[in-house]
Amino acid sequence: MRTAYYLGSGIRQGFSRLRLAVYLWLIILIFSLIAIAPLTSVIRINLGHFHLSQPALMPFGLHLVEIFMANDNILKPYLSLLLIIILLLGLLSVFLNAGVFGRMVKPEKKVAFRDFLDDGCRHFCQFFLAVLISLPFFLLILAFYRLLVWPVNAWTSQTASQWPVIIGSNLRMLVLILLWTVFKLFFDLVRIIIVFESKKVIPVIRTALSFSKKQFFKLWALFLIVGFGFLMISIVFLLVGRLFSTGSLAGVLIIIILGQAYIFFRLFTKLVLIGLETTYYSVNR
């Protein structure tokens, strides 16, 4: 397996289409600000009925569960608004994925915002249908997870020592992460084939299954290598963030900047993975 070739291809494609990460970062930032505003308003209005010792200048600094327990009238409008935001976020995610995969899979390296939006519109229905089809697969993954961790649960439930519980918890987390990467990688392949071969979703599922029978574990190994690199750099971000205190304005600003830099890094890693997966599929299909 030409590991260095595929990894290098993914990194080069990520840098050549770096503008996509900028588009995604700006859209996510704007949508987050828009989503936070009505939620903040709902909580501020409802908190106005409480007799607080200090003004509720930052209502999200309070524990929302405690707020809901103190006044159950808050719960209904908050959940309604939250469900609407989640729905819009889901539709936006499908649209953004359609645009990103459209620009990453197609051979031209030009990344114009108009082309990005065009791809989002062109592939939206196919990607939305792929999300719906993925739900039974997701439930199957969860059922398989419960089957795999059953011996671990049985082992930890019969011990009074703390170490088996800690080991069992980490084993369950590891199994869940690995199964999630399997699910994620397979439906990345589905979306790549949708754009690459311009097929309908059901035939694409069959093509992806056929391809996975021979090539999945090799591609999965590459996926895990990138994932491990992402994890190591994420730890570096976490350690650097701990060096700064939220007690000062400068510290808060630096932490915010680091947080946004980490989001951008995650988006870039997404581009690298799509580039790697696309190269692997085009070479081995």
GUTIFI-466420 format. One record per residue (C-alpha): residue number from 1; residue in three letters; x, y, z. Coordinates in Angstrom, 2 decimals. Example, Ala and Ser with C-alpha at 12.3 -4.5 7.8 and 13.67 -1.06 7.14 Angstrom:
<mivos>
+-----+-----+---------+---------+---------+
:   k :   r :       X :       Y :       Z :
+-----+-----+---------+---------+---------+
:   1 : ALA :   12.30 :   -4.50 :    7.80 :
:   2 : SER :   13.67 :   -1.06 :    7.14 :
+-----+-----+---------+---------+---------+
</mivos>
This chain:
<mivos>
+-----+-----+---------+---------+---------+
:   k :   r :       X :       Y :       Z :
+-----+-----+---------+---------+---------+
:   1 : MET :    0.00 :    0.00 :    0.00 :
:   2 : ARG :    1.48 :    3.34 :   -1.07 :
:   3 : THR :    0.80 :    5.08 :    2.22 :
:   4 : ALA :    3.03 :    8.10 :    1.62 :
:   5 : TYR :    1.54 :    8.68 :   -1.82 :
:   6 : TYR :   -2.07 :    8.74 :   -0.60 :
:   7 : LEU :   -1.29 :   10.81 :    2.49 :
:   8 : GLY :    0.71 :   13.28 :    0.41 :
:   9 : SER :   -2.10 :   13.52 :   -2.14 :
:  10 : GLY :   -4.64 :   14.25 :    0.59 :
:  11 : ILE :   -2.46 :   16.97 :    2.13 :
:  12 : ARG :   -1.74 :   18.59 :   -1.26 :
:  13 : GLN :   -5.43 :   18.63 :   -2.15 :
:  14 : GLY :   -6.26 :   20.10 :    1.24 :
:  15 : PHE :   -3.82 :   22.98 :    0.72 :
:  16 : SER :   -4.81 :   23.51 :   -2.93 :
:  17 : ARG :   -8.45 :   23.93 :   -1.88 :
:  18 : LEU :   -7.77 :   25.71 :    1.39 :
:  19 : ARG :  -10.30 :   28.37 :    0.42 :
:  20 : LEU :  -13.03 :   25.78 :    1.08 :
:  21 : ALA :  -12.00 :   25.66 :    4.74 :
:  22 : VAL :  -12.28 :   29.46 :    4.86 :
:  23 : TYR :  -15.78 :   29.32 :    3.38 :
:  24 : LEU :  -16.86 :   26.67 :    5.86 :
:  25 : TRP :  -15.34 :   28.49 :    8.82 :
:  26 : LEU :  -17.06 :   31.76 :    7.97 :
:  27 : ILE :  -20.44 :   30.11 :    7.36 :
:  28 : ILE :  -20.24 :   28.12 :   10.60 :
:  29 : LEU :  -19.20 :   31.23 :   12.55 :
:  30 : ILE :  -22.05 :   33.33 :   11.14 :
:  31 : PHE :  -24.64 :   30.60 :   11.68 :
:  32 : SER :  -23.41 :   30.04 :   15.26 :
:  33 : LEU :  -23.78 :   33.72 :   16.09 :
:  34 : ILE :  -27.26 :   33.80 :   14.56 :
:  35 : ALA :  -28.27 :   30.63 :   16.44 :
:  36 : ILE :  -26.99 :   31.86 :   19.81 :
:  37 : ALA :  -28.85 :   35.18 :   19.64 :
:  38 : PRO :  -32.45 :   33.85 :   19.92 :
:  39 : LEU :  -31.47 :   31.30 :   22.57 :
:  40 : THR :  -29.87 :   34.04 :   24.64 :
:  41 : SER :  -32.99 :   36.17 :   24.19 :
:  42 : VAL :  -35.31 :   33.38 :   25.37 :
:  43 : ILE :  -33.28 :   32.78 :   28.51 :
:  44 : ARG :  -32.86 :   36.50 :   29.27 :
:  45 : ILE :  -36.61 :   37.08 :   29.02 :
:  46 : ASN :  -37.39 :   34.17 :   31.31 :
:  47 : LEU :  -34.62 :   35.00 :   33.77 :
:  48 : GLY :  -36.15 :   38.45 :   34.17 :
:  49 : HIS :  -38.73 :   36.88 :   36.49 :
:  50 : PHE :  -36.09 :   35.66 :   38.95 :
:  51 : HIS :  -34.78 :   37.67 :   41.88 :
:  52 : LEU :  -31.06 :   37.33 :   41.25 :
:  53 : SER :  -28.38 :   38.83 :   43.44 :
:  54 : GLN :  -26.53 :   39.98 :   40.32 :
:  55 : PRO :  -27.77 :   40.97 :   36.84 :
:  56 : ALA :  -27.89 :   38.06 :   34.40 :
:  57 : LEU :  -25.46 :   39.60 :   31.93 :
:  58 : MET :  -24.29 :   36.20 :   30.72 :
:  59 : PRO :  -27.19 :   33.77 :   31.13 :
:  60 : PHE :  -25.27 :   30.95 :   29.45 :
:  61 : GLY :  -22.87 :   31.11 :   32.37 :
:  62 : LEU :  -25.64 :   29.62 :   34.52 :
:  63 : HIS :  -26.44 :   25.94 :   34.54 :
:  64 : LEU :  -29.37 :   25.50 :   32.15 :
:  65 : VAL :  -30.67 :   22.42 :   33.98 :
:  66 : GLU :  -30.98 :   24.43 :   37.18 :
:  67 : ILE :  -32.81 :   27.18 :   35.31 :
:  68 : PHE :  -35.28 :   24.70 :   33.85 :
:  69 : MET :  -35.86 :   23.11 :   37.27 :
:  70 : ALA :  -36.55 :   26.54 :   38.79 :
:  71 : ASN :  -39.03 :   27.52 :   36.07 :
:  72 : ASP :  -40.42 :   24.80 :   33.82 :
:  73 : ASN :  -42.01 :   27.46 :   31.57 :
:  74 : ILE :  -38.57 :   28.02 :   30.07 :
:  75 : LEU :  -38.27 :   24.41 :   28.92 :
:  76 : LYS :  -40.97 :   24.39 :   26.25 :
:  77 : PRO :  -39.95 :   27.48 :   24.22 :
:  78 : TYR :  -36.28 :   26.61 :   24.57 :
:  79 : LEU :  -36.76 :   23.08 :   23.25 :
:  80 : SER :  -38.95 :   24.27 :   20.39 :
:  81 : LEU :  -36.35 :   26.80 :   19.35 :
:  82 : LEU :  -33.56 :   24.28 :   19.81 :
:  83 : LEU :  -35.32 :   21.75 :   17.58 :
:  84 : ILE :  -35.74 :   24.36 :   14.85 :
:  85 : ILE :  -32.05 :   25.28 :   15.08 :
:  86 : ILE :  -31.02 :   21.60 :   14.98 :
:  87 : LEU :  -33.20 :   21.06 :   11.89 :
:  88 : LEU :  -31.69 :   24.08 :   10.13 :
:  89 : LEU :  -28.21 :   22.98 :   11.17 :
:  90 : GLY :  -28.83 :   19.51 :    9.72 :
:  91 : LEU :  -30.01 :   20.92 :    6.39 :
:  92 : LEU :  -27.09 :   23.37 :    6.33 :
:  93 : SER :  -24.67 :   20.50 :    7.04 :
:  94 : VAL :  -26.03 :   18.51 :    4.08 :
:  95 : PHE :  -25.71 :   21.56 :    1.81 :
:  96 : LEU :  -22.15 :   22.34 :    2.96 :
:  97 : ASN :  -21.06 :   18.71 :    2.54 :
:  98 : ALA :  -22.51 :   18.69 :   -0.97 :
:  99 : GLY :  -20.52 :   21.81 :   -1.81 :
: 100 : VAL :  -17.29 :   20.55 :   -0.24 :
: 101 : PHE :  -17.38 :   17.09 :   -1.81 :
: 102 : GLY :  -18.36 :   18.64 :   -5.13 :
: 103 : ARG :  -15.30 :   20.90 :   -5.14 :
: 104 : MET :  -12.92 :   18.28 :   -3.71 :
: 105 : VAL :  -13.87 :   15.35 :   -5.96 :
: 106 : LYS :  -13.97 :   17.23 :   -9.25 :
: 107 : PRO :  -10.56 :   17.48 :  -10.94 :
: 108 : GLU :  -10.45 :   21.26 :  -11.34 :
: 109 : LYS :   -8.63 :   22.99 :   -8.49 :
: 110 : LYS :  -10.46 :   26.28 :   -8.90 :
: 111 : VAL :  -12.43 :   27.04 :   -5.75 :
: 112 : ALA :  -14.84 :   29.91 :   -6.30 :
: 113 : PHE :  -17.62 :   30.60 :   -3.83 :
: 114 : ARG :  -20.19 :   30.52 :   -6.62 :
: 115 : ASP :  -19.02 :   27.06 :   -7.75 :
: 116 : PHE :  -19.13 :   25.89 :   -4.14 :
: 117 : LEU :  -22.77 :   27.04 :   -3.83 :
: 118 : ASP :  -23.62 :   25.50 :   -7.21 :
: 119 : ASP :  -22.30 :   22.11 :   -6.09 :
: 120 : GLY :  -24.22 :   22.43 :   -2.83 :
: 121 : CYS :  -27.47 :   22.96 :   -4.75 :
: 122 : ARG :  -26.69 :   20.34 :   -7.43 :
: 123 : HIS :  -25.98 :   17.48 :   -5.03 :
: 124 : PHE :  -28.22 :   18.49 :   -2.11 :
: 125 : CYS :  -31.06 :   16.04 :   -2.81 :
: 126 : GLN :  -28.69 :   13.11 :   -3.36 :
: 127 : PHE :  -26.75 :   13.89 :   -0.18 :
: 128 : PHE :  -29.96 :   14.34 :    1.81 :
: 129 : LEU :  -31.21 :   10.95 :    0.61 :
: 130 : ALA :  -27.84 :    9.43 :    1.52 :
: 131 : VAL :  -28.26 :   10.79 :    5.07 :
: 132 : LEU :  -31.70 :    9.16 :    5.33 :
: 133 : ILE :  -30.33 :    5.85 :    4.03 :
: 134 : SER :  -27.44 :    6.07 :    6.53 :
: 135 : LEU :  -29.81 :    6.00 :    9.53 :
: 136 : PRO :  -30.48 :    2.20 :    9.38 :
: 137 : PHE :  -26.73 :    1.65 :    8.98 :
: 138 : PHE :  -26.16 :    3.83 :   12.05 :
: 139 : LEU :  -28.64 :    1.78 :   14.09 :
: 140 : LEU :  -26.88 :   -1.38 :   12.90 :
: 141 : ILE :  -23.55 :    0.05 :   14.06 :
: 142 : LEU :  -25.06 :    0.81 :   17.49 :
: 143 : ALA :  -26.43 :   -2.73 :   17.76 :
: 144 : PHE :  -23.03 :   -4.16 :   16.79 :
: 145 : TYR :  -21.38 :   -1.89 :   19.39 :
: 146 : ARG :  -23.64 :   -3.20 :   22.15 :
: 147 : LEU :  -22.78 :   -6.76 :   21.09 :
: 148 : LEU :  -19.03 :   -6.08 :   21.15 :
: 149 : VAL :  -19.02 :   -4.35 :   24.55 :
: 150 : TRP :  -21.29 :   -6.90 :   26.22 :
: 151 : PRO :  -18.33 :   -8.99 :   27.53 :
: 152 : VAL :  -16.71 :   -5.78 :   28.84 :
: 153 : ASN :  -19.92 :   -4.77 :   30.63 :
: 154 : ALA :  -20.25 :   -8.23 :   32.13 :
: 155 : TRP :  -16.64 :   -8.10 :   33.33 :
: 156 : THR :  -16.85 :   -4.64 :   34.92 :
: 157 : SER :  -20.22 :   -5.33 :   36.58 :
: 158 : GLN :  -18.75 :   -8.22 :   38.56 :
: 159 : THR :  -15.73 :   -6.42 :   40.00 :
: 160 : ALA :  -15.45 :   -4.16 :   43.02 :
: 161 : SER :  -12.08 :   -2.74 :   41.97 :
: 162 : GLN :  -11.76 :    0.66 :   40.29 :
: 163 : TRP :   -9.20 :   -0.28 :   37.63 :
: 164 : PRO :  -11.40 :   -2.72 :   35.69 :
: 165 : VAL :  -14.10 :   -0.04 :   35.53 :
: 166 : ILE :  -11.61 :    2.50 :   34.14 :
: 167 : ILE :  -10.17 :    0.00 :   31.65 :
: 168 : GLY :  -13.66 :   -1.07 :   30.59 :
: 169 : SER :  -14.76 :    2.52 :   30.07 :
: 170 : ASN :  -11.75 :    3.21 :   27.85 :
: 171 : LEU :  -12.31 :   -0.01 :   25.90 :
: 172 : ARG :  -15.94 :    0.95 :   25.25 :
: 173 : MET :  -14.87 :    4.39 :   24.09 :
: 174 : LEU :  -12.23 :    2.90 :   21.77 :
: 175 : VAL :  -14.73 :    0.46 :   20.23 :
: 176 : LEU :  -17.27 :    3.26 :   19.73 :
: 177 : ILE :  -14.69 :    5.50 :   18.03 :
: 178 : LEU :  -13.50 :    2.72 :   15.72 :
: 179 : LEU :  -17.06 :    1.82 :   14.70 :
: 180 : TRP :  -17.83 :    5.49 :   14.11 :
: 181 : THR :  -14.81 :    5.78 :   11.78 :
: 182 : VAL :  -16.09 :    2.74 :    9.84 :
: 183 : PHE :  -19.51 :    4.38 :    9.45 :
: 184 : LYS :  -17.99 :    7.76 :    8.57 :
: 185 : LEU :  -15.57 :    6.34 :    6.01 :
: 186 : PHE :  -18.19 :    4.25 :    4.23 :
: 187 : PHE :  -20.56 :    7.17 :    3.75 :
: 188 : ASP :  -17.67 :    9.40 :    2.70 :
: 189 : LEU :  -17.16 :    6.83 :   -0.07 :
: 190 : VAL :  -20.87 :    7.03 :   -0.92 :
: 191 : ARG :  -20.69 :   10.81 :   -1.30 :
: 192 : ILE :  -17.47 :   10.63 :   -3.31 :
: 193 : ILE :  -19.03 :    8.14 :   -5.74 :
: 194 : ILE :  -22.16 :   10.29 :   -6.05 :
: 195 : VAL :  -20.03 :   13.18 :   -7.32 :
: 196 : PHE :  -17.37 :   11.12 :   -9.11 :
: 197 : GLU :  -19.72 :    8.97 :  -11.18 :
: 198 : SER :  -22.93 :   11.06 :  -11.11 :
: 199 : LYS :  -25.00 :    8.05 :  -10.08 :
: 200 : LYS :  -28.23 :    7.85 :   -8.12 :
: 201 : VAL :  -27.95 :    7.03 :   -4.43 :
: 202 : ILE :  -29.16 :    3.39 :   -4.40 :
: 203 : PRO :  -26.72 :    2.26 :   -7.15 :
: 204 : VAL :  -24.01 :    4.21 :   -5.34 :
: 205 : ILE :  -24.62 :    2.22 :   -2.15 :
: 206 : ARG :  -24.13 :   -1.00 :   -4.11 :
: 207 : THR :  -20.96 :    0.37 :   -5.72 :
: 208 : ALA :  -19.58 :    1.45 :   -2.34 :
: 209 : LEU :  -20.32 :   -1.97 :   -0.83 :
: 210 : SER :  -18.64 :   -3.71 :   -3.75 :
: 211 : PHE :  -15.57 :   -1.45 :   -3.48 :
: 212 : SER :  -15.41 :   -1.92 :    0.30 :
: 213 : LYS :  -15.26 :   -5.71 :    0.03 :
: 214 : LYS :  -11.74 :   -5.50 :   -1.45 :
: 215 : GLN :  -10.37 :   -2.11 :   -0.43 :
: 216 : PHE :  -12.04 :   -0.97 :    2.79 :
: 217 : PHE :   -9.46 :   -2.09 :    5.35 :
: 218 : LYS :   -6.56 :   -0.57 :    3.41 :
: 219 : LEU :   -8.41 :    2.73 :    3.12 :
: 220 : TRP :   -9.50 :    2.50 :    6.76 :
: 221 : ALA :   -5.86 :    2.19 :    7.82 :
: 222 : LEU :   -5.07 :    5.45 :    6.00 :
: 223 : PHE :   -8.11 :    7.07 :    7.61 :
: 224 : LEU :   -6.91 :    6.02 :   11.08 :
: 225 : ILE :   -3.40 :    7.37 :   10.41 :
: 226 : VAL :   -4.85 :   10.80 :    9.60 :
: 227 : GLY :   -7.17 :   10.49 :   12.60 :
: 228 : PHE :   -4.23 :    9.72 :   14.90 :
: 229 : GLY :   -2.33 :   12.75 :   13.58 :
: 230 : PHE :   -5.41 :   14.89 :   14.16 :
: 231 : LEU :   -5.67 :   13.57 :   17.73 :
: 232 : MET :   -2.03 :   14.40 :   18.49 :
: 233 : ILE :   -2.34 :   17.97 :   17.21 :
: 234 : SER :   -5.65 :   18.34 :   19.09 :
: 235 : ILE :   -3.81 :   17.46 :   22.31 :
: 236 : VAL :   -1.26 :   20.18 :   21.53 :
: 237 : PHE :   -4.11 :   22.71 :   21.12 :
: 238 : LEU :   -5.55 :   21.59 :   24.46 :
: 239 : LEU :   -2.23 :   21.89 :   26.29 :
: 240 : VAL :   -1.51 :   25.33 :   24.83 :
: 241 : GLY :   -5.01 :   26.51 :   25.78 :
: 242 : ARG :   -4.41 :   25.47 :   29.39 :
: 243 : LEU :   -1.48 :   27.88 :   29.59 :
: 244 : PHE :   -3.82 :   30.86 :   29.51 :
: 245 : SER :   -6.24 :   31.97 :   32.19 :
: 246 : THR :   -9.81 :   33.20 :   31.71 :
: 247 : GLY :   -9.24 :   35.67 :   34.53 :
: 248 : SER :   -7.88 :   38.32 :   32.18 :
: 249 : LEU :   -9.18 :   39.83 :   28.97 :
: 250 : ALA :   -5.99 :   38.95 :   27.10 :
: 251 : GLY :   -6.27 :   35.33 :   28.21 :
: 252 : VAL :   -9.90 :   35.12 :   27.09 :
: 253 : LEU :   -9.04 :   36.61 :   23.69 :
: 254 : ILE :   -6.16 :   34.18 :   23.18 :
: 255 : ILE :   -8.37 :   31.21 :   24.13 :
: 256 : ILE :  -11.05 :   32.39 :   21.67 :
: 257 : ILE :   -8.43 :   32.73 :   18.91 :
: 258 : LEU :   -7.04 :   29.27 :   19.70 :
: 259 : GLY :  -10.57 :   27.85 :   19.60 :
: 260 : GLN :  -11.24 :   29.33 :   16.18 :
: 261 : ALA :   -7.84 :   28.14 :   14.95 :
: 262 : TYR :   -8.71 :   24.64 :   16.13 :
: 263 : ILE :  -12.05 :   24.73 :   14.27 :
: 264 : PHE :  -10.21 :   25.79 :   11.12 :
: 265 : PHE :   -7.70 :   22.96 :   11.63 :
: 266 : ARG :  -10.59 :   20.46 :   11.92 :
: 267 : LEU :  -12.05 :   21.76 :    8.66 :
: 268 : PHE :   -8.66 :   21.44 :    6.96 :
: 269 : THR :   -8.34 :   17.86 :    8.24 :
: 270 : LYS :  -11.74 :   17.14 :    6.69 :
: 271 : LEU :  -10.42 :   18.35 :    3.32 :
: 272 : VAL :   -7.30 :   16.19 :    3.68 :
: 273 : LEU :   -9.43 :   13.11 :    4.39 :
: 274 : ILE :  -11.73 :   13.75 :    1.43 :
: 275 : GLY :   -8.71 :   14.30 :   -0.83 :
: 276 : LEU :   -7.08 :   11.08 :    0.39 :
: 277 : GLU :  -10.30 :    9.08 :   -0.01 :
: 278 : THR :  -10.93 :   10.48 :   -3.49 :
: 279 : THR :   -7.42 :    9.65 :   -4.66 :
: 280 : TYR :   -7.64 :    6.14 :   -3.26 :
: 281 : TYR :  -10.99 :    5.52 :   -4.91 :
: 282 : SER :   -9.93 :    6.90 :   -8.29 :
: 283 : VAL :   -6.77 :    4.74 :   -8.31 :
: 284 : ASN :   -8.36 :    1.50 :   -7.08 :
: 285 : ARG :  -11.92 :    1.54 :   -8.42 :
+-----+-----+---------+---------+---------+
</mivos>
